[in-house]
Amino acid sequence: MVLSHAASDSDVSVHSTFASRYVRTSLPRFRMPENSIPKEAAYQIINDELMLDGNPRLNLASFVTTWMEPECDKLIMASINKNYVDMDEYPVTTELQNRCVNMIAHLFNAPLGETETAVGVGTVGSSEAIMLAGLAFKRKWQNKRRAEGKPFDKPNIVTGANVQVCWEKFARYFEVELKEVKLREGYYVMDPEQAVEMVDENTICVAAILGSTLNGEFEDVKLLNDLLVLKNKETGLDIPIHVDAASGGFIAPFLYPELEWDFRLPQVKSINVSGHKYGLVYAGIGWVVWRNKEDLPDELIFHINYLGADQPTFTLNFSKGSSQVIAQYYQLIRLGHEGYRNVMENCRENMIVLREGLEKTGRFSIVSKDEGIPLVAFSLKDNSSHTEFEISEMLRRYGWIVPAYTMPANAEHITVLRVVIREDFSRTLAERLVMDIEKVMHELDELPSRVIHKISLGEVKSEDNGDNMVVTVKKSDIEKPIEINVKKSDKPIFC
């Protein structure tokens, strides 16, 4: 006789998670559950749901590092429970951060003496770094205006329309007018001449981007500096520059060492860089360094002693992990100039492979530049039948995450796809991506064009008008319809 019994719902000592009741019970999504569940079940359920995420290595939208050496992974896990802000308890971690600040300042050619310590701080990313740099500019400008007996309630900052959204956040959160230099077709970075024309006595700084998010291009910081020097001399102003080197700060020193963009230029007073981009560290670390102590007002630095000793702090948050600081130090001493140069050269070479592969298809125009961030931004030469957004969507079927987006103001009609070449993107992957893009293009060619699809949806109306047929395409509810005159003999359009 075969004996059987049903497992009790209260029995939590189950050897197999998939044999337990937890895989057939829907977990709460908005409220904490009343009862506990076994650790094995909690792990399995969460891990199963995370499988639906994309593969970070194939996420070509992101500039952020997705691979590090196993030895560094061990250091990260060993220090994951250290709170960086407890400087008195973790003095070695604090020392490692100070070493990173000094190494980066020297990398950016800060005018430091042999024994002089650099002025800078580690942050959770370039967004926080930019907030801190912006606050320093604003406070210094306010102090100067106050001393001169002039109004100090209407500060502004000049940037290109291609800046990352963190600049807009800074302007809105800290009540600074954002004056943007508009882009134009074929020129997708800030024009230094237009930027200098926009500065006035209320300008706290001009922000230049070393590596535009849109197409990877470096802005001409040298020209901007020279024009500002002339403007300051003519007007008596003293407008400084901040360089947002979030992406390019760890690229330019190794690929373009002769390029003048950093503290070699007298008007550059502060620079931010993302350690978690081409600094080759996992997400969660950024840096901001100042030219000298005078460029960071003392009143912005707080001193606390309730953690055991006097500790100066200039951050927007308080507690943060130590792991990324330690990981950054690992990369700096592990790779050195030689290693970083090799990594960046590999990225550039694989970028060229991808770009040439796309050009050979004859279907795309390359929007990105040779000098800049190792990425490829490209547009369809003919998007009358299908769009860049369709290519982006169909590439996901092959595992690739390739973003499609429109350019900012004055160039909104330009749509591009962008592939960021990171350290872990090999030549083999570059060649594979080109093959998959060609497959997608072939698949799209086999599909009905957008006009035919809209006719089937009733979004296209045709009207006989003598020798021509007027086709009205309703693009969306908020856009004006487009009328296309089609000769009656042009039947292939509607076949």
C-alpha positions in Angstrom: 0.0 0.0 0.0 1.3 3.5 -0.9 1.0 6.0 1.9 0.8 9.7 1.1 -0.1 12.8 3.0 -0.3 16.5 2.2 2.4 18.8 3.5 1.2 21.2 6.1 1.1 24.9 5.2 3.0 25.7 8.4 5.9 23.3 7.5 8.9 25.6 6.7 11.5 22.8 6.8 11.3 22.0 3.1 14.4 20.8 1.4 13.3 22.0 -2.1 12.0 25.6 -2.5 10.0 24.5 -5.6 8.3 21.8 -3.6 7.1 24.3 -1.0 4.0 26.5 -0.9 6.0 29.7 -1.5 6.2 29.2 -5.2 2.4 29.0 -5.6 1.6 31.9 -3.3 1.7 35.4 -4.7 3.9 37.7 -2.6 2.7 41.1 -1.5 3.9 43.9 -3.8 3.0 47.0 -1.9 2.8 46.1 1.8 5.2 44.1 4.0 3.9 40.6 4.6 2.7 39.5 8.0 4.7 36.3 8.2 8.3 35.4 7.5 9.4 33.0 4.8 12.6 30.8 4.7 15.7 32.4 3.4 16.0 29.9 0.6 12.5 30.8 -0.7 13.1 34.5 -0.4 16.4 34.2 -2.4 14.9 31.9 -5.1 11.8 34.1 -5.6 13.7 37.3 -6.0 16.4 35.7 -8.1 13.8 34.3 -10.5 12.2 37.7 -11.0 15.6 39.3 -11.6 16.1 36.9 -14.5 13.7 39.1 -16.4 16.2 42.0 -16.3 18.4 42.7 -19.2 22.0 41.4 -19.3 24.2 44.3 -18.0 27.1 43.3 -20.4 24.7 43.8 -23.4 23.3 47.0 -22.1 24.9 49.3 -24.7 22.9 52.3 -23.5 24.9 52.7 -20.3 28.3 54.3 -19.8 28.5 52.6 -16.4 31.0 49.8 -15.7 29.6 46.3 -15.8 32.7 44.1 -15.2 35.6 44.1 -12.7 38.3 41.6 -11.9 37.4 38.9 -9.3 40.1 40.2 -7.0 38.4 43.6 -6.8 35.0 41.9 -6.4 36.5 40.3 -3.2 37.6 43.7 -1.9 34.2 45.1 -2.5 32.4 42.3 -0.7 34.9 42.5 2.2 34.2 46.2 2.8 30.5 46.2 1.9 29.6 46.7 5.6 31.8 49.7 6.1 30.1 53.1 6.3 32.5 55.6 4.7 31.4 58.5 6.9 32.8 56.8 10.0 36.3 58.2 9.2 37.6 57.8 12.8 36.6 54.1 12.8 37.9 53.4 9.3 40.9 55.7 8.9 42.6 53.6 6.2 39.5 53.8 4.0 39.6 57.6 4.5 43.3 57.6 3.5 42.5 55.6 0.3 39.9 58.2 -0.6 42.4 61.0 -0.1 44.9 59.2 -2.3 42.3 58.8 -5.0 41.6 62.6 -4.9 45.3 63.4 -5.2 45.9 61.0 -8.0 42.9 62.3 -10.0 43.9 65.9 -9.3 47.4 65.3 -10.7 45.9 63.4 -13.6 44.0 66.6 -14.4 47.2 68.7 -14.1 46.1 70.6 -10.9 48.8 73.2 -10.0 50.0 71.4 -6.8 53.3 71.6 -5.1 55.3 68.6 -4.1 53.8 68.3 -0.7 50.5 70.1 -1.4 47.3 68.2 -0.9 44.6 68.3 -3.5 41.1 69.7 -2.8 38.4 67.3 -3.7 35.9 64.7 -2.5 34.4 61.4 -3.4 30.7 61.3 -4.2 28.0 58.8 -5.2 28.4 59.9 -8.8 28.8 62.9 -11.1 25.4 64.2 -10.3 26.3 64.8 -6.7 29.7 66.1 -7.8 28.1 68.7 -10.1 25.7 69.8 -7.3 28.7 70.4 -5.0 30.7 72.2 -7.7 27.7 74.4 -8.6 27.1 75.3 -5.0 30.7 76.4 -4.7 30.4 78.6 -7.7 27.1 80.1 -6.5 28.4 80.8 -3.0 31.6 82.4 -4.2 29.7 84.6 -6.7 27.2 85.6 -3.9 30.1 86.5 -1.5 31.7 88.7 -4.1 28.5 90.4 -5.1 27.6 91.0 -1.5 31.0 92.5 -0.8 30.6 94.9 -3.7 27.1 95.9 -2.6 25.4 94.5 -5.7 22.3 92.3 -6.0 23.0 88.5 -5.6 19.6 87.0 -6.1 19.6 86.2 -9.8 22.5 83.8 -10.5 22.7 82.1 -13.9 24.8 79.3 -15.4 25.6 78.9 -19.1 25.6 75.4 -20.7 24.9 73.7 -23.9 21.5 72.1 -24.6 23.3 68.8 -24.7 24.0 68.7 -20.9 22.9 65.8 -18.8 19.7 66.2 -16.7 21.7 66.7 -13.5 22.5 70.3 -14.6 18.8 71.0 -15.0 18.3 69.5 -11.5 21.0 71.7 -10.0 19.5 74.8 -11.6 16.0 74.0 -10.4 16.9 72.8 -6.9 19.2 75.6 -6.1 17.4 78.4 -7.9 19.9 79.2 -10.6 18.8 80.3 -14.1 19.9 77.8 -16.7 20.9 79.6 -20.0 21.3 77.0 -22.7 23.2 77.3 -26.0 20.9 75.7 -28.5 22.2 73.0 -30.8 21.8 72.8 -34.6 21.9 70.1 -37.2 25.4 68.8 -37.6 26.7 70.6 -34.5 25.5 68.8 -31.4 27.7 70.4 -28.7 27.9 73.8 -27.1 29.3 76.6 -29.4 31.9 78.4 -27.3 31.3 81.7 -29.1 27.6 81.7 -28.4 28.2 80.6 -24.8 30.5 83.6 -24.2 28.0 86.0 -25.7 25.4 84.8 -23.2 27.5 85.4 -20.0 26.8 88.5 -17.9 27.6 89.8 -14.4 25.2 87.2 -12.9 26.9 84.2 -14.5 28.4 82.0 -11.8 30.2 79.8 -14.4 30.1 78.2 -17.9 29.8 74.5 -17.9 31.7 72.6 -20.6 31.2 68.9 -21.4 34.1 66.6 -22.0 32.1 63.9 -23.7 28.5 64.7 -24.7 26.0 62.1 -23.7 24.4 62.5 -27.1 27.3 61.7 -29.4 30.4 61.4 -27.2 32.0 64.6 -28.7 34.4 66.7 -26.6 33.5 70.4 -26.4 36.3 72.8 -27.2 37.3 73.8 -23.6 40.5 75.5 -24.9 38.6 77.9 -27.2 36.0 78.6 -24.5 38.8 79.4 -22.0 40.5 81.8 -24.5 37.3 83.6 -25.4 36.4 84.0 -21.7 39.9 85.4 -20.9 39.3 88.1 -23.6 35.7 88.7 -22.4 36.8 89.0 -18.8 39.6 91.4 -19.8 37.2 93.6 -21.8 34.4 93.7 -19.2 36.2 93.4 -15.9 34.2 90.2 -15.2 35.8 87.0 -13.9 33.7 84.1 -15.3 35.1 80.7 -14.5 34.7 77.3 -16.2 33.5 74.0 -14.7 34.4 70.9 -16.8 31.8 68.1 -16.6 34.2 65.3 -17.4 31.9 62.6 -16.2 32.6 60.3 -19.2 35.8 61.9 -20.7 37.9 62.5 -17.6 39.4 59.0 -17.6 39.7 59.0 -21.4 41.3 62.2 -22.5 44.5 61.9 -20.4 45.3 58.5 -21.9 44.1 58.8 -25.5 44.6 62.6 -26.1 47.3 63.7 -23.6 48.1 66.9 -25.6 44.5 68.0 -25.6 44.1 71.1 -23.2 40.8 70.9 -21.3 41.8 70.6 -17.6 43.6 72.8 -15.0 46.2 73.7 -17.6 43.6 76.3 -18.6 43.5 79.2 -16.1 39.7 79.6 -16.1 39.0 76.0 -15.2 38.3 76.0 -11.5 36.7 72.6 -10.9 36.3 69.3 -12.7 34.0 66.3 -12.0 34.5 62.8 -13.2 32.6 59.5 -12.8 34.7 56.7 -11.3 31.9 54.3 -12.3 32.2 55.1 -16.0 35.6 55.0 -17.6 37.2 55.1 -14.1 36.2 51.4 -14.4 34.4 50.9 -11.1 30.8 49.6 -10.5 28.0 52.2 -10.1 28.2 54.4 -7.1 31.4 56.5 -7.2 32.2 60.0 -8.6 34.8 62.6 -7.9 35.0 66.4 -7.9 38.3 68.3 -7.6 39.0 72.0 -7.3 41.9 74.0 -8.7 42.9 75.2 -5.2 41.4 75.9 -1.8 40.2 79.4 -2.7 37.8 77.9 -5.2 35.8 76.0 -2.4 34.3 78.5 0.1 35.0 77.5 3.7 31.4 78.0 4.8 30.3 75.1 2.7 32.5 72.6 4.7 30.9 71.2 7.8 32.8 69.8 10.8 31.3 67.1 12.9 32.7 65.3 16.0 30.0 62.9 17.2 31.6 60.0 15.4 34.7 60.2 17.5 36.9 63.0 16.1 36.7 66.2 14.2 35.7 65.4 10.6 35.3 67.9 7.7 32.5 67.0 5.3 31.2 68.5 2.1 28.6 66.2 0.6 24.8 66.2 0.0 24.3 62.9 1.7 25.9 61.5 4.9 26.2 57.7 5.0 27.5 55.8 2.0 29.4 52.6 1.4 33.2 52.3 1.3 33.3 49.6 -1.3 33.4 51.8 -4.4 36.2 54.1 -2.9 38.3 51.0 -2.3 37.5 49.7 -5.8 38.6 52.9 -7.4 41.9 52.8 -5.5 42.4 49.2 -6.7 41.9 50.2 -10.3 44.3 53.2 -10.1 47.2 51.2 -8.6 46.4 48.0 -10.4 46.2 49.5 -13.9 48.3 52.7 -13.6 48.8 54.9 -16.7 49.8 51.9 -18.8 46.7 49.8 -18.0 44.2 52.7 -18.4 45.8 53.6 -21.7 45.5 50.0 -23.0 41.9 49.8 -21.9 41.0 53.1 -23.6 42.9 52.1 -26.8 41.0 48.8 -26.9 37.7 50.7 -26.6 38.6 53.1 -29.4 39.7 50.2 -31.7 36.5 48.3 -31.1 34.5 51.5 -31.7 36.2 51.8 -35.1 35.3 48.2 -35.9 31.7 48.8 -35.1 31.6 52.2 -37.0 33.1 50.7 -40.1 30.8 47.7 -40.0 27.8 50.0 -39.9 29.1 52.2 -42.7 29.6 49.1 -44.9 25.9 48.4 -44.7 25.2 51.6 -46.6 22.1 52.2 -44.4 23.4 54.5 -41.7 25.0 58.0 -41.2 27.5 58.3 -38.4 26.7 61.2 -36.0 29.5 60.6 -33.5 33.1 61.9 -33.9 36.4 60.1 -34.1 37.8 62.1 -31.1 35.8 61.8 -28.0 34.1 59.0 -26.0 34.4 55.6 -27.6 30.8 55.3 -28.8 29.0 55.1 -32.1 25.9 57.3 -32.6 24.2 56.7 -35.9 21.0 57.4 -37.9 19.2 55.9 -40.7 19.9 57.5 -44.1 16.3 56.8 -45.0 13.7 56.6 -42.3 10.7 57.0 -44.5 9.7 53.3 -44.1 11.0 52.4 -40.7 12.6 54.3 -37.8 15.5 54.1 -35.4 13.0 53.3 -32.6 11.9 50.1 -34.5 15.5 49.0 -34.8 16.1 49.6 -31.1 13.0 47.5 -30.2 13.9 44.6 -32.5 17.5 44.4 -31.3 16.1 43.5 -27.9 15.0 40.1 -29.4 18.7 39.4 -29.8 19.5 40.5 -26.2 21.0 43.9 -27.2 19.9 47.1 -25.4 20.6 49.9 -27.8 18.8 53.2 -27.1 17.1 55.4 -29.7 16.4 59.1 -28.9 15.8 62.4 -30.5 18.3 65.3 -30.2 17.5 68.4 -27.9 16.0 71.7 -29.0 16.6 73.0 -32.5 17.6 69.5 -33.6 14.6 67.5 -32.4 14.0 66.1 -35.9 17.2 64.1 -35.7 16.9 60.6 -34.2 19.9 58.5 -33.4 20.9 55.1 -32.1 23.9 55.0 -29.7 26.2 52.2 -28.8 28.6 52.8 -25.9 31.9 50.9 -26.1 33.0 49.8 -22.6 35.9 47.8 -21.4 34.1 44.5 -21.6 32.8 45.1 -25.2 35.1 43.0 -27.3 35.7 42.9 -31.0 33.8 39.7 -31.3 30.8 41.4 -29.7 31.2 44.4 -32.0 31.2 42.1 -35.1 28.2 40.2 -33.7 26.2 43.4 -33.2 26.8 44.5 -36.8 25.5 41.1 -38.0 22.4 41.3 -35.8 21.7 44.9 -37.0 21.9 43.6 -40.6 19.4 40.9 -39.7 17.1 43.4 -38.1 17.3 45.6 -41.2 16.4 42.6 -43.4 13.5 41.8 -41.2 12.3 45.4 -41.3 12.6 45.4 -45.1 10.2 42.4 -45.2 7.6 44.3 -43.1 5.1 46.8 -44.4 6.3 50.4 -44.3 4.9 52.8 -41.7 2.6 54.5 -44.2 1.0 51.1 -45.2 0.7 50.2 -41.5 -1.1 53.5 -40.7 -3.5 52.9 -43.7 -4.4 49.6 -42.1 -5.0 51.3 -38.8 -7.1 54.0 -40.4 -4.6 56.7 -39.5 -4.0 57.5 -43.2 -6.7 59.0 -45.3 -6.4 59.2 -49.1 -8.3 61.6 -51.4 -8.4 61.6 -55.2 -7.2 64.9 -56.5 -7.0 64.6 -60.3 -3.6 63.3 -61.4 -2.4 63.0 -57.8 -3.6 61.3 -54.7 -3.4 63.3 -51.5 -2.4 61.1 -48.5 -2.9 62.6 -45.1 -0.9 60.9 -42.3 -2.0 61.4 -38.8 1.3 61.2 -36.8 -0.3 61.5 -33.3 -3.1 63.2 -31.5 -0.9 66.2 -30.7 0.9 66.6 -34.0 -0.3 68.2 -37.2 -1.3 65.8 -40.0 1.2 65.6 -42.9 -0.1 65.7 -46.4 1.9 63.7 -49.1 1.1 64.2 -52.8 1.5 60.8 -54.5 1.2 60.3 -58.2 -1.4 57.7 -59.1 1.3 55.8 -61.0 3.4 55.5 -57.9 1.5 52.3 -56.9 4.5 50.6 -55.2 4.0 52.8 -52.2 0.7 51.2 -51.5 1.4 47.7 -52.7 
